[in-house]
Amino acid sequence: MTDLITAAPAVTGSVHSFDLSTGVDGPGTRFVAFLAGCPLRCPYCHSPDTQYRRYGRPTTADDLLLEIRRYERFLKIAGGGVTISGGEPLQQPAFTREVLRRCKDMHLHTALDTSGFLGDRADDALLDATDLVLLDIKSGDPATYRKVTGTGRLAPTVRFAHRLADRGMPIWVRFVLVPGLTDGPANVDAVAAVAAGVPTVERVEVLPFHRLGAPKYAALGLPFPLADTPAPDEALLRRVHDQFRAHGLTVY
């Protein structure tokens, strides 16, 4: 009797899009894959078209790796790599793990861009395949975190950050500065305290709120919740940067 060899099923995810970026999604020039689906509903989200998995297209890991290989040589020369972003990539942990693992096999630097809210879904194999975590800390106190995310809780992100630190993994913290929402001095200090308490945090990136995503809301027939919110001015940016530096953090 002849043994039957069954091929392993393809690992499939929902991918919204991919792009090349320099200096904003990790070191060097990056191939950034944006996965579709996110459990949080931040009012400043500039990509509402990535909030639901139905907004993406079914894509196998093989197909995405074919795209990445087109840029492999360039990414290595440019000192970059691959970043899996979203949406929230940990809503698709098996797909994210497979893509990161195969990128590591190609000797490409790998980064995971996540809020950490679903950090418990990242198993050791996924983290073994990750060189850098871009950790988006939405807010520093639980009440503001719930206000910002709709349903989220701060505790999972903090727990995930400390798990990464226990593994010795480098972290770049990201914090979106929104006037009237996340800019309260106590909230900023709370974010800084969380970041300063994680020994592998290498830097904090303060990301000024902008309204560039407004046309996407219009295209989806959705109101943009912060249509009347201004971008932070230079005085506010300086104050927030100084607050992070006061905690001994490197700020960009």
Protein Blocks (a to p, Z undefined) as FASTA:
>chain_A
ZZddddddddddddfbdcddehknoghjddddddeddfbdcfklcblmlmpmklpccddf
klmmmmmmmmmmmmmmnopacdddedjfklmmmlmmmmmmmmmmnopacddddehlmmmm
mcfklmmmpcbdcdddfbfbfklmmmmnopacfklmmmmmmmmmmnopacdddddddehk
lmpfklmmmmmmmmmmpmklmbdcdddddfklmmmmmmnopacfklmbccddfklmmmmm
mmmmmnopacZZ
